[in-house]
């Protein structure tokens, strides 16, 4: 291959007649073993121009050099090829190399031969993929111009067809990928990548989304590439460079695509109401083919963006549905828990009723037996005509038993109704000292009837938060039990102090105390202990269990201790101070 013939551009020698090459020069290869042919071709085509583009002539002096030239320059538009070179069929063999091995279907091949008989025209045209066949003697300058122009136009048409085919393949291959994206940002990044691939150019781009919600508009830069990559995530168009901002706002206002010499601004409207503008810095003006391909691609993008928007709405609907299902499940769970709690309360109520009936049957048996026996004796006295004083004595016994029976029923029902575990507490600030004094004074009359002495030792400043009614009930049970189980003429001591910042209440009696087996069941419901009331009072076995429950609801505790060196027991109640109480 001659060194001086590599990539030479030809123009007119006279500057006044020079035709400017506005576009990229087309490459034409001259492959011939006759140097004169190369010189003549250059001379004939020195001022050639087509659509503002000139020529770049490349020379090769053998078929072997032609192979290297075509392999290194796949963008050669036309080959002027001699048939007979190192062999009689060297040119025809080179045609097969171009079409079959290089798989170049777009390059136009014009055979030139000085020995037509060596390669008959009809057989060559039929058997070989060439575009023209000329004898060197008939290929004058005008004929060469005409033939080359026809070949270049054919090459341009094939090139556009090839670009269109390749572009459509890219669009077809890209469409499933774009429809697989589930987020706007990923889709936007994919759009910029696919457009750059479609245009075969490494361009800078930016994709802006505008959502219209009533009178308000929301802009967001979903993706950027090249020098615009830093704008990704920008939520206001005014933060962009002024020229960039003006171009994007003009596209949104005009709602149309605009192709400029070095920039393309694409407008895409969607059925969901969103609008997209893609701005590309291509560095060159797009061909008609590329513009058509871009417009076809953008028409598919509207569906892709609608698909992402619908997917987002579907995801939101699923999240809302999951939230409603979770709320409904929680409601059903709470309802089931309430039903379980109600069932448990019903079970406990049934058990309580059974215990009450058993207690009633047991506790009422003795008074009823007394009443029945005294009534029978009264009948006998009436039948025998006994004196009124004897009958009156029997009536007194019957009345006393009936009165005790009534008290027992009332107390039993009161204890049973408050013995249910669902005890509610209302919180308020209260003076514990005054509350203890009130309860003690209310029990002092009962103690006086039994000749008992009740002493009080209560500190003045004892405060807490709690339910005064519930605490009064608990203290009344403790002090009432001290009166009930202390002997006639016994001693009862009630004290209240503050220990470690907490109210501590002690109630001591002089009763018989408790047996060891009493400690395990002392605060159980319906538990009968070894001690017996000293004044004939009744007992349902519920008082201490209710008391313990009330104290625990106030975050306190209750215990019983034997008195040091003397009979009786001391109940100790520890409560929380006002600042530490649960309701504080």
C-alpha positions in Angstrom: 0.0 0.0 0.0 1.6 3.3 -1.0 2.2 5.6 1.9 1.5 8.8 0.1 -2.0 7.8 -0.8 -3.3 7.2 2.8 -6.4 9.2 3.8 -6.0 12.1 1.3 -8.7 14.8 1.2 -9.2 16.5 -2.2 -10.5 20.0 -2.9 -10.2 22.5 -5.7 -6.8 24.1 -6.2 -8.4 27.5 -6.9 -9.7 28.9 -3.6 -12.5 30.7 -5.4 -13.9 27.5 -6.8 -13.4 25.4 -3.6 -16.6 23.6 -2.4 -16.8 23.6 1.4 -17.3 20.2 3.1 -20.0 21.0 5.6 -20.4 17.3 6.7 -18.0 14.5 7.5 -16.1 13.4 4.3 -17.1 10.1 2.9 -14.4 7.4 2.4 -13.9 6.0 -1.0 -11.4 3.1 -1.5 -9.5 2.8 -4.9 -8.1 -0.8 -5.1 -6.1 -1.2 -8.3 -2.6 -2.4 -9.2 -2.1 0.4 -11.8 -0.8 3.7 -10.1 -2.1 5.7 -13.1 -5.7 4.7 -12.2 -5.2 6.1 -8.7 -3.8 9.4 -10.1 -6.6 9.7 -12.6 -9.3 9.0 -10.0 -7.9 11.6 -7.7 -7.7 14.1 -10.6 -11.3 13.4 -11.7 -12.8 13.7 -8.2 -10.7 16.5 -6.7 -13.7 18.8 -6.4 -16.4 16.3 -5.7 -19.0 17.2 -3.1 -22.4 15.7 -2.3 -24.8 17.3 0.1 -22.0 19.5 1.4 -19.7 16.6 2.1 -16.4 15.9 0.3 -14.4 12.7 -0.2 -11.5 11.0 1.5 -9.7 8.7 -1.0 -7.9 5.6 0.3 -5.6 3.6 -2.0 -4.6 0.0 -2.1 -2.4 -1.6 -4.9 -3.3 -5.2 -4.5 -6.2 -7.4 -3.2 -4.1 -8.2 -0.1 -3.7 -4.5 0.7 -7.4 -4.0 0.0 -8.2 -6.6 2.6 -6.2 -4.8 5.3 -7.6 -1.4 4.2 -11.3 -2.6 4.4 -10.6 -4.4 7.7 -9.2 -1.2 9.2 -11.9 1.1 7.8 -15.3 -0.5 8.2 -16.9 2.9 7.3 -15.8 3.0 3.7 -18.7 4.0 1.6 -17.6 3.0 -2.0 -14.9 0.7 -3.3 -13.6 1.2 -6.9 -12.2 -2.3 -7.4 -10.0 -3.7 -10.2 -10.9 -7.3 -11.2 -7.4 -8.4 -12.4 -4.6 -7.7 -10.1 -2.1 -10.3 -8.7 -4.4 -13.0 -10.2 -7.1 -12.9 -12.8 -9.9 -13.1 -10.1 -8.2 -11.2 -7.3 -10.9 -8.5 -7.3 -13.8 -11.0 -7.4 -12.2 -12.9 -4.5 -12.0 -9.6 -2.6 -15.7 -9.1 -3.1 -16.4 -12.4 -1.4 -14.1 -11.4 1.4 -16.0 -8.1 1.9 -19.5 -9.7 1.8 -18.9 -13.0 3.6 -16.0 -12.6 6.0 -16.3 -8.9 6.9 -20.1 -9.2 6.5 -20.2 -5.7 5.2 -23.5 -5.4 3.3 -23.6 -1.6 3.1 -20.4 -0.7 1.2 -21.0 -0.1 -2.5 -18.7 -2.0 -4.8 -18.0 -0.8 -8.4 -15.9 -3.2 -10.5 -13.5 -1.6 -13.0 -11.6 -3.8 -15.5 -9.3 -3.2 -18.4 -9.9 -6.8 -19.6 -13.6 -7.4 -19.9 -13.2 -10.8 -21.3 -11.5 -12.0 -18.2 -14.7 -11.4 -16.2 -17.8 -11.4 -18.4 -20.2 -8.7 -17.2 -23.3 -10.9 -17.1 -21.7 -13.7 -15.1 -20.1 -11.3 -12.7 -23.4 -9.4 -12.0 -25.3 -12.7 -11.5 -22.7 -14.5 -9.4 -21.2 -11.7 -7.3 -22.8 -9.1 -4.9 -21.6 -5.9 -6.7 -23.4 -2.7 -7.5 -21.9 -1.7 -10.8 -19.5 -3.0 -13.5 -17.6 -0.7 -15.7 -14.8 -1.1 -18.2 -11.9 1.3 -17.5 -12.2 2.7 -21.1 -15.8 3.8 -20.6 -15.4 5.3 -17.1 -14.8 8.9 -18.1 -14.7 11.7 -15.5 -18.4 12.4 -16.0 -19.3 8.7 -15.9 -17.2 8.3 -12.8 -19.0 11.3 -11.2 -22.4 9.8 -12.1 -21.6 6.3 -11.0 -20.0 7.4 -7.7 -22.9 9.7 -6.8 -25.4 6.9 -7.4 -23.3 4.6 -5.2 -22.9 7.1 -2.4 -26.7 7.8 -2.4 -27.3 4.1 -2.2 -24.8 3.8 0.6 -26.6 6.6 2.5 -29.9 4.9 2.1 -28.6 1.6 3.3 -26.9 3.3 6.2 -30.1 5.0 7.2 -31.9 1.7 6.9 -29.2 0.0 9.0 -29.4 2.8 11.6 -33.2 2.4 11.6 -32.9 -1.4 12.0 -30.4 -1.1 14.7 -32.4 1.6 16.5 -35.6 -0.4 16.3 -33.8 -3.4 17.7 -32.6 -1.3 20.6 -36.1 0.0 21.2 -37.6 -3.5 21.0 -34.9 -4.9 23.3 -35.1 -1.9 25.7 -38.9 -1.9 26.0 -39.2 -5.1 28.2 -36.4 -3.7 30.4 -38.0 -0.4 30.8 -41.4 -2.0 31.7 -39.6 -4.0 34.4 -38.6 -0.9 36.4 -40.7 -0.3 39.4 -39.4 3.1 40.5 -39.3 6.4 38.6 -35.6 7.0 39.3 -34.5 3.6 38.0 -36.7 4.1 34.9 -35.3 7.6 34.3 -31.7 6.3 34.6 -32.6 3.6 32.1 -34.1 6.1 29.7 -30.9 8.2 29.5 -28.8 5.1 29.0 -31.0 3.7 26.2 -31.2 7.1 24.4 -27.4 7.4 24.4 -27.2 3.9 23.0 -29.8 4.6 20.4 -28.0 7.7 19.2 -24.6 6.0 19.4 -23.2 9.0 21.3 -21.9 9.6 24.8 -24.2 12.5 25.6 -25.0 14.4 28.8 -28.6 14.3 29.7 -31.2 15.2 32.4 -34.7 13.9 33.0 -37.2 16.1 34.8 -40.7 15.0 36.0 -43.5 17.4 36.6 -46.6 16.4 38.6 -49.6 18.7 38.6 -51.8 18.5 41.7 -54.7 21.0 41.3 -53.1 24.5 41.1 -49.7 23.3 42.4 -46.8 21.8 40.4 -44.1 19.6 41.7 -40.8 19.3 39.8 -38.1 16.7 40.4 -34.9 15.7 38.6 -35.1 12.0 38.5 -31.8 11.3 36.7 -28.8 13.0 35.2 -25.8 11.9 33.2 -22.5 13.4 32.2 -22.1 17.0 33.4 -25.7 17.0 34.7 -25.3 14.0 37.0 -25.0 16.3 40.1 -28.6 17.6 39.5 -30.1 14.2 40.3 -32.6 14.5 43.2 -33.1 18.2 42.7 -36.7 19.1 43.6 -36.9 22.6 42.1 -36.2 23.7 38.5 -35.0 27.1 39.7 -32.0 25.4 41.2 -30.7 24.4 37.8 -28.4 26.5 35.6 -30.3 29.4 34.0 -29.9 28.2 30.4 -30.9 24.6 31.4 -33.9 25.9 33.5 -35.1 28.1 30.6 -35.0 25.2 28.1 -36.8 22.8 30.4 -39.5 25.3 31.3 -40.0 26.2 27.7 -40.5 22.5 26.8 -43.1 22.2 29.6 -44.9 25.3 28.4 -44.9 24.4 24.7 -45.4 20.7 25.3 -43.5 19.6 22.3 -40.2 18.1 21.3 -37.5 20.4 19.9 -34.3 19.4 18.0 -31.5 22.0 18.0 -28.1 21.8 16.4 -26.3 20.4 19.4 -29.1 19.8 21.8 -32.4 17.9 21.8 -35.3 18.6 24.2 -37.8 15.8 24.3 -41.3 16.2 25.8 -43.3 13.2 27.0 -46.9 13.4 28.2 -48.5 10.5 30.1 -52.1 9.4 30.6 -51.6 9.6 34.4 -51.1 13.3 34.1 -47.3 13.4 34.7 -45.1 15.2 32.2 -41.5 14.4 31.4 -38.8 16.5 29.7 -35.5 14.9 28.6 -32.7 17.3 27.7 -29.8 15.8 25.8 -26.5 17.5 24.9 -25.6 15.5 21.7 -22.8 17.7 20.4 -24.2 17.4 16.9 -27.4 17.7 15.0 -29.4 14.5 14.9 -30.2 13.0 11.5 -33.8 12.5 10.4 -33.4 8.8 11.1 -32.3 9.4 14.6 -35.0 12.0 15.2 -37.7 9.5 14.1 -36.2 6.8 16.3 -36.1 9.1 19.3 -39.7 10.0 18.8 -40.7 6.4 18.4 -38.8 5.6 21.6 -40.5 8.5 23.5 -43.9 7.2 22.5 -43.1 4.0 24.3 -41.8 5.8 27.3 -45.2 7.4 28.1 -46.5 3.9 28.7 -43.5 2.9 30.8 -43.9 6.0 33.1 -47.6 5.3 33.4 -46.8 1.7 34.2 -44.4 2.9 37.1 -47.1 5.3 38.3 -49.7 2.6 38.4 -47.3 0.2 40.1 -46.7 2.9 42.7 -50.4 3.3 43.2 -50.8 -0.4 43.4 -48.1 -0.6 46.0 -49.7 2.2 48.0 -53.1 0.4 47.7 -51.4 -2.8 49.0 -49.8 -0.9 51.9 -53.2 0.6 52.7 -54.9 -2.7 52.5 -52.2 -4.3 54.6 -52.6 -1.5 57.1 -56.4 -2.0 57.2 -56.0 -5.8 57.5 -53.5 -5.3 60.3 -55.9 -2.9 62.1 -58.8 -5.3 61.6 -56.6 -8.2 62.8 -55.7 -6.2 65.9 -59.3 -5.3 66.5 -60.3 -9.0 66.1 -57.4 -9.9 68.5 -58.6 -7.4 71.0 -62.2 -8.7 70.6 -61.0 -12.2 71.1 -59.1 -11.2 74.2 -62.2 -9.4 75.5 -64.3 -12.5 74.8 -61.7 -14.6 76.5 -61.7 -12.2 79.5 -65.5 -12.3 79.6 -65.5 -16.0 79.4 -62.9 -16.2 82.2 -65.0 -13.8 84.3 -68.1 -15.8 83.6 -66.2 -19.0 84.6 -65.1 -17.3 87.8 -68.6 -16.0 88.4 -70.0 -19.5 88.1 -67.3 -20.8 90.4 -68.0 -17.9 92.8 -71.7 -18.7 92.7 -71.0 -22.3 93.5 -68.7 -21.3 96.4 -71.4 -18.8 97.6 -74.0 -21.5 97.5 -71.8 -23.9 99.4 -70.9 -21.1 102.0 -74.6 -20.2 102.3 -75.6 -23.8 102.8 -72.8 -24.1 105.5 -73.1 -20.8 107.3 -76.9 -20.6 107.3 -77.4 -24.1 108.5 -76.8 -23.3 112.2 -79.0 -20.2 112.4 -81.8 -22.0 110.5 -81.5 -25.0 112.8 -81.8 -22.7 115.8 -84.9 -21.0 114.3 -86.5 -24.3 113.4 -85.8 -25.9 116.8 -87.0 -22.8 118.7 -90.2 -22.7 116.5 -90.9 -26.3 117.3 -90.4 -25.7 121.0 -92.7 -22.6 120.7 -95.4 -24.8 119.2 -95.1 -27.3 122.1 -95.3 -24.4 124.6 -98.5 -23.1 122.9 -100.0 -26.5 122.8 -99.3 -27.2 126.5 -100.6 -23.8 127.5 -97.3 -22.7 129.0 -96.8 -19.2 130.4 -96.1 -16.1 128.3 -92.6 -15.6 129.7 -91.4 -19.0 128.4 -92.9 -18.3 125.0 -91.3 -14.8 124.9 -87.9 -16.3 125.7 -88.3 -18.6 122.7 -89.3 -15.7 120.5 -86.2 -13.7 121.6 -84.0 -16.6 120.5 -85.8 -16.9 117.2 -85.4 -13.1 116.5 -81.8 -13.2 117.5 -81.0 -16.1 115.1 -83.1 -14.5 112.3 -81.2 -11.2 112.8 -77.8 -13.0 112.7 -79.0 -14.8 109.6 -80.0 -11.6 107.9 -76.6 -10.0 108.7 -74.8 -13.0 107.4 -76.7 -12.9 104.1 -76.1 -9.2 103.7 -72.4 -9.5 104.5 -72.0 -12.5 102.3 -73.6 -10.8 99.3 -71.6 -7.6 99.8 -68.3 -9.6 100.1 -69.2 -11.7 97.1 -70.0 -8.7 94.9 -66.7 -7.0 95.8 -64.7 -10.2 95.8 -64.6 -10.3 92.0 -61.1 -9.7 90.8 -62.1 -6.8 88.4 -61.7 -4.1 91.1 -61.4 -0.6 89.5 -59.3 2.1 91.2 -59.7 5.9 90.8 -56.6 8.0 91.7 -56.6 11.1 93.8 -54.4 12.7 96.4 -55.5 11.7 99.9 -54.5 12.1 103.5 -53.8 8.6 104.8 -53.7 9.7 108.5 -57.2 11.1 108.4 -58.5 8.1 106.5 -57.1 5.7 109.2 -58.6 7.7 112.0 -62.0 7.7 110.3 -62.0 3.9 109.9 -60.7 3.3 113.5 -63.4 5.6 115.0 -66.1 3.8 113.0 -65.0 0.5 114.6 -64.5 1.9 118.1 -68.2 1.5 118.9 -68.1 -2.3 118.1 -65.0 -2.6 120.2 -66.6 -0.8 123.1 -69.6 -3.3 123.1 -67.0 -6.1 123.6 -65.2 -4.1 126.3 -62.1 -3.8 124.1 -59.6 -0.9 124.2 -58.5 0.6 120.9 -55.3 2.8 120.9 -54.2 5.0 118.0 -50.6 6.2 117.2 -50.8 7.9 113.8 -48.3 10.4 112.3 -49.7 13.6 110.9 -48.0 13.9 107.5 -48.9 10.7 105.6 -50.0 11.4 102.0 -50.3 9.2 98.9 -52.3 8.8 95.7 -55.1 6.3 95.7 -58.8 5.4 95.9 -60.1 6.5 99.3 -63.2 4.3 99.1 -61.2 1.2 98.3 -58.6 1.9 100.9 -61.3 2.6 103.5 -62.8 -0.8 102.6 -59.4 -2.6 103.0 -58.6 -0.8 106.3 -62.1 -1.5 107.6 -61.6 -5.3 106.9 -58.3 -5.3 108.8 -59.4 -3.2 111.9 -62.8 -5.0 111.9 -61.1 -8.4 112.0 -59.0 -7.2 114.9 -62.3 -6.4 116.8 -63.9 -9.6 115.6 -61.1 -12.0 116.7 -59.9 -10.2 119.9 -61.3 -11.5 123.2 -63.8 -9.5 125.3 -61.8 -6.8 127.1 -58.9 -7.3 124.7 -56.4 -4.7 123.4 -56.3 -3.4 119.8 -53.5 -1.1 118.6 -53.6 0.9 115.3 -50.4 2.8 114.2 -49.3 4.5 111.1 -45.8 5.9 110.4 -43.6 6.8 107.5 -40.7 4.4 106.8 -38.2 5.0 104.0 -40.6 7.7 102.6 -43.6 5.3 102.4 -46.7 5.0 104.6 -46.7 1.9 106.8 -49.8 0.9 108.7 -49.9 -1.7 111.6 -53.0 -3.2 113.2 -52.3 -5.4 116.3 -55.0 -7.6 118.1 -54.9 -9.7 121.2 -56.6 -12.7 119.7 -55.5 -16.3 119.6 -53.2 -15.7 116.5 -52.9 -18.0 113.6 -51.9 -21.7 113.2 -49.0 -22.5 110.9 -51.4 -24.0 108.3 -53.3 -20.7 108.2 -50.4 -18.7 106.6 -50.6 -20.4 103.2 -54.3 -19.8 102.8 -54.8 -16.7 104.8 -55.5 -14.4 101.8 -57.4 -17.0 99.8 -61.0 -16.6 99.0 -63.6 -18.4 101.1 -60.8 -19.7 103.4 -61.9 -20.5 107.0 -59.0 -20.1 109.4 -58.4 -21.7 112.8 -59.4 -18.5 114.8 -63.1 -18.0 115.5 -64.9 -14.7 116.1 -65.3 -14.0 119.9 -68.6 -12.2 119.8 -70.7 -14.6 117.7 -69.9 -12.6 114.5 -70.2 -14.3 111.1 -67.4 -14.7 108.6 -67.5 -15.5 104.8 -63.8 -15.9 104.2 -63.7 -13.2 101.6 -62.5 -10.1 103.6 -58.7 -10.7 103.6 -58.6 -11.8 99.9 -60.4 -8.5 98.9 -58.1 -6.5 101.1 -55.0 -8.0 99.6 -56.3 -7.3 96.1 -57.0 -3.6 96.9 -53.5 -3.2 98.5 -51.8 -4.7 95.4 -53.7 -2.4 93.1 -52.1 0.4 95.0 -48.7 -1.1 94.4 -48.4 -2.0 98.1 -48.2 -5.3 100.0 -49.8 -6.8 103.2 -48.4 -9.3 105.6 -49.1 -10.7 109.0 -46.6 -11.1 111.9 -47.0 -12.7 115.4 -46.9 -10.3 118.3 -43.6 -10.4 120.3 -44.1 -12.0 123.7 -47.8 -11.9 123.7 -50.9 -13.5 122.0 -52.4 -12.1 118.8 -51.1 -10.9 115.5 -50.1 -7.8 113.7 -51.2 -7.0 110.1 -48.6 -4.8 108.3 -49.6 -2.7 105.2 -47.0 -0.9 103.2 -48.1 1.7 100.6 -46.5 3.9 98.1 -45.9 7.6 98.7 -47.6 10.2 96.5 -44.7 10.7 94.2 -44.2 6.9 93.7 -47.8 5.8 93.4 -49.1 4.3 90.1 -51.5 7.2 89.5 -48.9 9.9 90.0 
